[in-house]
Amino acid sequence: MFVGRVVEIYPARETFATQSEQPALPELRRRLLQRWRGALSAGDERFIRTSPNRDEIETRYGYLQRIRFVVSEVLAGPQVREVYTVATSCGYRFEPGLDYLVNSLRDGDRYRTGACSGTALVGADEAVEDLKALRAWKAGAPLAPRIYGRIDPADLRPDATVRLIGERETRTVRLGADGRFSLDGLDKAKYRLQVEDARGAGEREINLAILGCFEATPWFSDGWHIAGSPTRLAPPLVDEPPAELLVPHKQ
């Protein structure tokens, strides 16, 4: 996890339009192998050369983008200066010159992030909350466990209620006008988060005994459901190669 400013996006999104028009799949495979030489594992390269599906290349390869950063703050894990995402709805759409809180995972010889990873613009509400917790943890004074989140305005009704049920207490939280809520100062224990309105109710168990915090995203579709992003903080890793050793060659 780090804070960084985007300084390069490669390839540009316009490249994919030309790529999709390429009639010869062997040529597309050749270009991908050349483009990402040094960033793909041996298994990745074998898959691209010998994919059993002869009509297409997996999205994660055909629409792969490399995002490079000038990193201003490392919050957890090793130093990472570039991540990979896909230029589809499953990826995260970065913009040059903007600052982001990036949450990335190691994927073979590269680090990846996506739309559901917790990556966000610095200054966005979700990033502000995560940065507060991450900086406290890094300073050796982690915040008490907490659960926070937001109901999308499209799903929000005036009678909507968010309730947290634990072994020792039950809390009902007042929702903000934009559907945001926060439950702070919680114990390291198991809880049930409930959302309810006149249309029905739904709940999710959240185990704060192993999580630093939990960002909940309640949504309604034939009933209430609660998606979410847990944060598990671990000591920084020291046995991984620096990101500059993983830089692929361009075409």
MARMIDO-831930 format. One record per residue (C-alpha): residue in one letter; x, z, y. Coordinates in nm, 2 decimals, decimal comma. Layout:
REM MARMIDO-831930
SITE   r        u        w        v
SITE   A        X        Z        Y
...
REM end
This chain:
REM MARMIDO-831930
SITE   r        u        w        v
SITE   M     0,00     0,00     0,00
SITE   F     0,14    -0,10     0,33
SITE   V     0,06    -0,20     0,69
SITE   G     0,19    -0,54     0,79
SITE   R     0,14    -0,84     1,02
SITE   V     0,08    -1,18     0,86
SITE   V     0,36    -1,42     0,95
SITE   E     0,31    -1,70     0,69
SITE   I     0,03    -1,83     0,47
SITE   Y     0,13    -2,09     0,21
SITE   P    -0,01    -2,33     0,13
SITE   A    -0,26    -2,39     0,41
SITE   R    -0,63    -2,40     0,31
SITE   E    -0,63    -2,77     0,40
SITE   T    -0,39    -2,83     0,11
SITE   F    -0,66    -2,74    -0,15
SITE   A    -0,89    -3,02    -0,03
SITE   T    -0,62    -3,28    -0,10
SITE   Q    -0,53    -3,10    -0,42
SITE   S    -0,89    -3,11    -0,55
SITE   E    -0,90    -3,49    -0,50
SITE   Q    -0,59    -3,54    -0,72
SITE   P    -0,72    -3,75    -1,01
SITE   A    -0,43    -3,69    -1,26
SITE   L    -0,43    -3,33    -1,40
SITE   P    -0,07    -3,36    -1,53
SITE   E     0,05    -3,44    -1,17
SITE   L    -0,15    -3,14    -1,04
SITE   R     0,02    -2,91    -1,30
SITE   R     0,36    -3,05    -1,20
SITE   R     0,30    -2,97    -0,84
SITE   L     0,18    -2,62    -0,91
SITE   L     0,48    -2,55    -1,13
SITE   Q     0,71    -2,67    -0,86
SITE   R     0,53    -2,49    -0,59
SITE   W     0,53    -2,15    -0,76
SITE   R     0,87    -2,17    -0,94
SITE   G     1,01    -1,82    -0,94
SITE   A     0,67    -1,65    -0,88
SITE   L     0,51    -1,73    -1,22
SITE   S     0,59    -1,56    -1,54
SITE   A     0,70    -1,76    -1,85
SITE   G     0,35    -1,71    -1,98
SITE   D     0,19    -1,84    -1,66
SITE   E     0,40    -2,15    -1,68
SITE   R     0,32    -2,21    -2,04
SITE   F    -0,05    -2,17    -1,96
SITE   I    -0,04    -2,43    -1,69
SITE   R     0,14    -2,68    -1,90
SITE   T    -0,07    -2,63    -2,21
SITE   S    -0,41    -2,50    -2,09
SITE   P    -0,67    -2,57    -2,37
SITE   N    -0,91    -2,67    -2,10
SITE   R    -0,78    -3,02    -2,01
SITE   D    -1,03    -3,08    -1,72
SITE   E    -0,92    -2,81    -1,48
SITE   I    -0,67    -2,55    -1,37
SITE   E    -0,77    -2,18    -1,35
SITE   T    -0,87    -2,08    -1,00
SITE   R    -0,59    -1,82    -0,98
SITE   Y    -0,33    -2,10    -1,01
SITE   G    -0,51    -2,40    -0,84
SITE   Y    -0,61    -2,20    -0,53
SITE   L    -0,32    -1,95    -0,52
SITE   Q    -0,18    -1,86    -0,18
SITE   R     0,12    -1,66    -0,08
SITE   I     0,09    -1,43     0,22
SITE   R     0,41    -1,30     0,39
SITE   F     0,42    -1,00     0,62
SITE   V     0,64    -0,82     0,87
SITE   V     0,59    -0,47     0,73
SITE   S     0,56    -0,18     0,98
SITE   E     0,47     0,10     0,75
SITE   V     0,50     0,16     0,37
SITE   L     0,23     0,41     0,25
SITE   A     0,26     0,41    -0,13
SITE   G     0,46     0,23    -0,39
SITE   P     0,77     0,00    -0,35
SITE   Q     0,85    -0,22    -0,05
SITE   V     0,64    -0,53    -0,07
SITE   R     0,67    -0,81     0,19
SITE   E     0,45    -1,07     0,03
SITE   V     0,13    -1,08    -0,18
SITE   Y    -0,07    -1,34    -0,35
SITE   T    -0,44    -1,41    -0,33
SITE   V    -0,68    -1,69    -0,41
SITE   A    -0,85    -1,91    -0,15
SITE   T    -1,20    -1,84    -0,29
SITE   S    -1,46    -1,57    -0,25
SITE   C    -1,26    -1,36    -0,50
SITE   G    -0,96    -1,36    -0,27
SITE   Y    -0,89    -1,20     0,06
SITE   R    -0,89    -1,43     0,36
SITE   F    -0,59    -1,34     0,58
SITE   E    -0,53    -1,48     0,93
SITE   P    -0,19    -1,53     1,09
SITE   G    -0,08    -1,29     1,35
SITE   L    -0,32    -1,01     1,25
SITE   D    -0,23    -0,66     1,11
SITE   Y    -0,37    -0,55     0,78
SITE   L    -0,37    -0,24     0,55
SITE   V    -0,28    -0,41     0,22
SITE   N    -0,36    -0,27    -0,12
SITE   S    -0,18    -0,47    -0,38
SITE   L    -0,12    -0,45    -0,75
SITE   R     0,17    -0,58    -0,95
SITE   D     0,08    -0,89    -1,16
SITE   G     0,38    -1,00    -1,36
SITE   D     0,65    -1,11    -1,11
SITE   R     0,42    -1,09    -0,81
SITE   Y     0,18    -0,87    -0,62
SITE   R    -0,18    -0,96    -0,58
SITE   T    -0,48    -0,86    -0,37
SITE   G    -0,84    -0,97    -0,34
SITE   A    -1,18    -0,92    -0,19
SITE   C    -1,25    -0,60    -0,38
SITE   S    -0,90    -0,44    -0,35
SITE   G    -0,96    -0,23    -0,04
SITE   T    -0,74    -0,45     0,18
SITE   A    -0,87    -0,46     0,54
SITE   L    -0,78    -0,53     0,90
SITE   V    -0,61    -0,24     1,07
SITE   G    -0,87    -0,11     1,31
SITE   A    -1,17    -0,18     1,08
SITE   D    -1,37     0,13     0,99
SITE   E    -1,27     0,13     0,62
SITE   A    -0,90     0,09     0,71
SITE   V    -0,91     0,38     0,96
SITE   E    -1,05     0,61     0,70
SITE   D    -0,80     0,50     0,43
SITE   L    -0,50     0,52     0,67
SITE   K    -0,60     0,88     0,77
SITE   A    -0,59     0,99     0,40
SITE   L    -0,28     0,79     0,31
SITE   R    -0,07     0,91     0,60
SITE   A    -0,17     1,27     0,53
SITE   W    -0,07     1,23     0,16
SITE   K     0,26     1,07     0,26
SITE   A     0,34     1,36     0,49
SITE   G     0,29     1,60     0,20
SITE   A    -0,04     1,74     0,34
SITE   P    -0,31     1,55     0,16
SITE   L    -0,66     1,58     0,29
SITE   A    -0,92     1,75     0,07
SITE   P    -1,11     1,51    -0,16
SITE   R    -1,39     1,31     0,01
SITE   I    -1,65     1,05    -0,05
SITE   Y    -1,75     0,81     0,22
SITE   G    -1,91     0,47     0,25
SITE   R    -2,18     0,25     0,41
SITE   I    -2,51     0,11     0,31
SITE   D    -2,54    -0,25     0,43
SITE   P    -2,80    -0,29     0,71
SITE   A    -2,98    -0,55     0,50
SITE   D    -3,05    -0,28     0,24
SITE   L    -3,09     0,02     0,47
SITE   R    -3,44     0,16     0,52
SITE   P    -3,54     0,45     0,76
SITE   D    -3,62     0,68     0,47
SITE   A    -3,30     0,62     0,28
SITE   T    -3,12     0,94     0,17
SITE   V    -2,77     1,00     0,03
SITE   R    -2,73     1,31    -0,17
SITE   L    -2,42     1,46    -0,34
SITE   I    -2,48     1,69    -0,64
SITE   G    -2,20     1,91    -0,77
SITE   E    -2,16     2,21    -1,00
SITE   R    -2,17     2,46    -0,71
SITE   E    -2,37     2,28    -0,44
SITE   T    -2,59     1,99    -0,34
SITE   R    -2,54     1,82     0,00
SITE   T    -2,77     1,58     0,18
SITE   V    -2,60     1,36     0,43
SITE   R    -2,74     1,21     0,75
SITE   L    -2,69     0,84     0,76
SITE   G    -2,55     0,68     1,08
SITE   A    -2,75     0,40     1,25
SITE   D    -2,52     0,15     1,08
SITE   G    -2,56     0,31     0,74
SITE   R    -2,23     0,49     0,73
SITE   F    -2,19     0,84     0,57
SITE   S    -1,91     1,08     0,49
SITE   L    -1,88     1,39     0,27
SITE   D    -1,56     1,58     0,35
SITE   G    -1,38     1,89     0,22
SITE   L    -1,49     1,85    -0,14
SITE   D    -1,35     2,03    -0,44
SITE   K    -1,15     1,86    -0,71
SITE   A    -1,45     1,83    -0,94
SITE   K    -1,71     1,59    -1,08
SITE   Y    -2,00     1,49    -0,86
SITE   R    -2,31     1,27    -0,88
SITE   L    -2,37     1,05    -0,57
SITE   Q    -2,74     0,96    -0,53
SITE   V    -2,91     0,71    -0,31
SITE   E    -3,29     0,71    -0,27
SITE   D    -3,57     0,56    -0,07
SITE   A    -3,94     0,47    -0,13
SITE   R    -3,83     0,18    -0,35
SITE   G    -3,64     0,39    -0,60
SITE   A    -3,32     0,58    -0,66
SITE   G    -2,98     0,53    -0,82
SITE   E    -2,67     0,73    -0,88
SITE   R    -2,31     0,72    -0,99
SITE   E    -2,08     0,99    -1,13
SITE   I    -1,75     1,03    -0,93
SITE   N    -1,47     1,24    -1,07
SITE   L    -1,27     1,38    -0,77
SITE   A    -1,06     1,58    -1,01
SITE   I    -0,84     1,27    -1,05
SITE   L    -0,91     1,08    -0,73
SITE   G    -0,79     1,13    -0,38
SITE   C    -1,11     0,99    -0,23
SITE   F    -1,38     0,74    -0,31
SITE   E    -1,53     0,47    -0,09
SITE   A    -1,89     0,41    -0,20
SITE   T    -2,09     0,10    -0,14
SITE   P    -2,46     0,15    -0,23
SITE   W    -2,66    -0,17    -0,26
SITE   F    -3,02    -0,25    -0,36
SITE   S    -3,14    -0,51    -0,61
SITE   D    -3,43    -0,42    -0,82
SITE   G    -3,31    -0,06    -0,77
SITE   W    -3,02     0,12    -0,61
SITE   H    -2,66     0,06    -0,74
SITE   I    -2,34     0,21    -0,62
SITE   A    -2,02     0,01    -0,63
SITE   G    -1,70     0,17    -0,51
SITE   S    -1,32     0,18    -0,46
SITE   P    -1,14     0,49    -0,59
SITE   T    -0,80     0,58    -0,45
SITE   R    -0,54     0,72    -0,70
SITE   L    -0,22     0,81    -0,52
SITE   A     0,10     0,83    -0,72
SITE   P     0,46     0,88    -0,62
SITE   P     0,63     0,57    -0,50
SITE   L     0,78     0,35    -0,77
SITE   V     1,16     0,31    -0,76
SITE   D     1,22     0,09    -1,07
SITE   E     1,07    -0,23    -0,94
SITE   P     1,27    -0,52    -0,78
SITE   P     1,24    -0,57    -0,41
SITE   A     0,99    -0,84    -0,30
SITE   E     1,26    -1,06    -0,15
SITE   L     1,39    -1,13    -0,51
SITE   L     1,05    -1,27    -0,60
SITE   V     1,03    -1,55    -0,33
SITE   P     0,93    -1,89    -0,48
SITE   H     1,06    -2,22    -0,36
SITE   K     0,83    -2,45    -0,16
SITE   Q     0,76    -2,81    -0,24
REM end
